[in-house]
Amino acid sequence: LERGEKRVGIQQVATENFVSTATIVKMCKRLGFDGYSELYYYLSRQFNSHGQDRSAENIKSLIDNYSDELLDRFCGLLDQSRRAKLFTTGEGFSNIVGAYIAQRLSICGFMVFNNVHFYDYMLFQDAHHLPGGSEPSVMFAVSQSGETEPVLNDVRHAQQHGHKIMAFTKRGDSALARLADIVFVIDGSKQTLVGSL
């Protein structure tokens, strides 16, 4: 849609994102659509209603606590972490967002582990006497409520090992938001975090 193509087929989307067409259909159904065609129609209507301007204004409307300083901190931390091992964590629908973050960062040259429980990774690293790496590391934590216990456990373990935490949540007053170094509050007024991200 952003490139102005008249119709993007499911096979093209699957190929560009390194997944099967069945995965895309399952994702569409989990998001509440009957299939890919319905999702495509919905997105094209959304895109056309907002015009074709995908500028910072759209980011500002998505992120409730948006500020240039927050965005600068986010970009700075990513830049510092180019050679680090990054992690994502999320449960349920939030795991879909975490997987997307991991895939996009991987395409950009980062080494990202998706939903690997952090303490399991650290035990593996210790058992095999692998070096820890001195570069700053980051965990992307996604939780709609900000209170999901497995996500909070991963965040606590990551912090114990000096990782910075970037949180995506709907609640700025949640336990996750209090633990995180950088918090993005995503469309707190809407019902689902996944649809917005």
C-alpha positions as CSV (number, residue, x, y, z in Angstrom):
1,L,0.0,0.0,0.0
2,E,2.8,2.4,0.9
3,R,4.5,1.7,-2.4
4,G,1.4,2.4,-4.3
5,E,0.9,-1.1,-5.7
6,K,-2.6,-1.8,-6.7
7,R,-3.0,-5.2,-5.1
8,V,-0.5,-7.0,-3.0
9,G,-1.1,-10.8,-3.0
10,I,-0.7,-13.0,0.0
11,Q,2.2,-14.9,-1.7
12,Q,4.2,-11.6,-2.1
13,V,3.6,-10.7,1.6
14,A,4.7,-14.2,2.7
15,T,7.8,-14.1,0.6
16,E,8.9,-10.6,1.7
17,N,8.4,-11.5,5.4
18,F,9.9,-15.1,5.2
19,V,6.7,-16.8,6.4
20,S,4.2,-19.2,4.8
21,T,0.8,-18.1,3.5
22,A,-0.8,-20.3,6.1
23,T,1.0,-18.3,8.8
24,I,-0.5,-15.1,7.4
25,V,-4.0,-16.6,7.2
26,K,-3.7,-17.7,10.9
27,M,-2.5,-14.2,11.9
28,C,-5.5,-12.6,10.1
29,K,-7.9,-14.9,11.9
30,R,-6.3,-14.2,15.3
31,L,-6.7,-10.5,14.6
32,G,-10.4,-11.0,13.9
33,F,-10.5,-11.1,10.1
34,D,-12.0,-13.9,8.0
35,G,-8.8,-14.0,5.9
36,Y,-6.1,-12.1,4.1
37,S,-8.5,-10.4,1.7
38,E,-10.5,-8.9,4.5
39,L,-7.4,-7.6,6.3
40,Y,-6.1,-6.2,3.0
41,Y,-9.4,-4.4,2.4
42,Y,-9.4,-3.0,6.0
43,L,-5.8,-1.8,5.7
44,S,-6.3,-0.1,2.3
45,R,-9.4,1.7,3.7
46,Q,-7.3,2.8,6.7
47,F,-4.4,3.9,4.5
48,N,-6.7,5.8,2.2
49,S,-8.6,7.6,5.0
50,H,-5.3,8.8,6.5
51,G,-3.9,9.9,3.1
52,Q,-0.6,8.6,2.0
53,D,1.4,10.6,4.5
54,R,3.2,8.2,6.8
55,S,5.0,10.9,8.7
56,A,5.9,11.4,12.3
57,E,2.4,12.7,12.9
58,N,1.2,9.1,12.6
59,I,3.8,8.0,15.2
60,K,2.8,10.8,17.5
61,S,-0.9,9.7,17.3
62,L,0.1,6.0,18.0
63,I,2.4,6.7,21.0
64,D,0.5,8.4,23.8
65,N,3.7,9.6,25.6
66,Y,5.5,10.6,22.4
67,S,8.3,13.1,22.7
68,D,11.4,13.9,20.6
69,E,13.5,13.1,23.7
70,L,11.9,9.7,24.0
71,L,12.6,8.9,20.4
72,D,16.2,10.1,20.6
73,R,16.8,7.9,23.7
74,F,15.2,4.9,21.8
75,C,17.4,5.5,18.7
76,G,20.5,6.1,20.8
77,L,20.1,2.9,22.7
78,L,19.6,0.9,19.5
79,D,22.7,2.5,18.0
80,Q,24.7,1.5,21.0
81,S,23.4,-2.0,20.8
82,R,24.5,-2.8,17.2
83,R,26.8,-5.6,18.3
84,A,24.8,-6.8,21.3
85,K,22.4,-9.7,21.6
86,L,18.9,-8.3,21.8
87,F,15.9,-10.1,23.3
88,T,12.1,-9.8,22.9
89,T,9.5,-11.1,25.3
90,G,5.7,-11.2,25.2
91,E,2.9,-13.6,25.8
92,G,-0.2,-14.4,23.7
93,F,-0.9,-11.6,21.2
94,S,2.0,-9.6,22.5
95,N,4.3,-12.4,21.4
96,I,3.2,-11.7,17.8
97,V,4.4,-8.1,18.2
98,G,7.7,-9.3,19.8
99,A,8.2,-11.7,16.9
100,Y,7.7,-8.8,14.4
101,I,10.2,-6.6,16.3
102,A,12.7,-9.5,16.2
103,Q,12.3,-10.0,12.5
104,R,12.5,-6.3,11.6
105,L,15.6,-5.8,13.7
106,S,17.2,-9.0,12.2
107,I,16.6,-7.6,8.7
108,C,18.4,-4.4,10.0
109,G,21.5,-6.4,11.0
110,F,20.8,-6.9,14.8
111,M,21.1,-10.3,16.5
112,V,17.8,-10.8,18.2
113,F,16.4,-13.7,20.2
114,N,12.6,-13.9,20.3
115,N,10.8,-15.1,23.4
116,V,13.9,-16.9,24.7
117,H,13.4,-16.8,28.4
118,F,16.3,-14.7,29.5
119,Y,17.3,-16.8,32.5
120,D,17.4,-20.0,30.2
121,Y,19.7,-18.2,27.9
122,M,22.0,-17.1,30.7
123,L,22.1,-20.7,32.1
124,F,23.0,-22.0,28.6
125,Q,25.7,-19.3,28.3
126,D,27.2,-20.2,31.8
127,A,27.0,-23.9,31.1
128,H,29.0,-23.6,27.9
129,H,31.4,-21.0,29.2
130,L,30.4,-18.5,26.5
131,P,31.7,-14.9,26.8
132,G,29.0,-12.4,27.9
133,G,30.0,-9.5,25.7
134,S,30.5,-6.0,27.1
135,E,28.2,-4.2,24.7
136,P,25.0,-2.8,26.2
137,S,22.1,-5.2,25.6
138,V,18.4,-4.5,25.3
139,M,15.2,-6.5,25.9
140,F,12.0,-5.4,24.2
141,A,9.1,-6.3,26.5
142,V,5.6,-6.2,25.1
143,S,2.5,-6.5,27.4
144,Q,-0.9,-5.0,26.9
145,S,-1.6,-4.9,30.7
146,G,2.0,-4.5,31.7
147,E,1.3,-7.0,34.5
148,T,2.0,-10.3,32.6
149,E,4.1,-12.3,35.1
150,P,6.3,-14.3,32.6
151,V,7.2,-11.0,30.9
152,L,8.0,-9.3,34.2
153,N,10.1,-12.3,35.2
154,D,12.1,-12.0,31.9
155,V,12.5,-8.3,32.5
156,R,13.8,-8.7,36.1
157,H,16.3,-11.4,35.0
158,A,17.5,-9.2,32.1
159,Q,17.9,-6.2,34.5
160,Q,20.0,-8.3,36.9
161,H,22.4,-8.8,34.0
162,G,22.6,-5.1,33.1
163,H,20.2,-5.1,30.1
164,K,18.2,-2.0,29.3
165,I,14.5,-2.5,28.9
166,M,12.3,-1.1,26.2
167,A,8.6,-1.6,27.0
168,F,5.5,-1.4,24.8
169,T,2.3,-1.3,26.8
170,K,-1.1,0.3,27.0
171,R,-0.6,1.3,30.7
172,G,1.9,3.8,31.7
173,D,1.2,3.0,35.4
174,S,1.9,-0.7,35.1
175,A,4.6,-2.8,36.8
176,L,6.4,-3.2,33.4
177,A,6.4,0.6,32.9
178,R,8.0,1.1,36.3
179,L,10.7,-1.5,35.5
180,A,11.5,-0.3,32.0
181,D,14.2,2.2,31.0
182,I,12.1,3.4,28.0
183,V,8.3,3.1,27.9
184,F,6.1,3.5,24.9
185,V,2.4,3.8,25.9
186,I,0.6,2.7,22.8
187,D,-3.0,3.9,22.2
188,G,-4.2,3.6,25.7
189,S,-7.7,4.6,24.7
190,K,-8.1,1.7,22.2
191,Q,-8.9,-1.9,23.2
192,T,-6.0,-3.8,21.6
193,L,-2.3,-3.2,21.6
194,V,-1.6,-5.6,18.8
195,G,-3.9,-3.8,16.3
196,S,-2.2,-0.5,16.9
197,L,1.4,-1.8,16.7
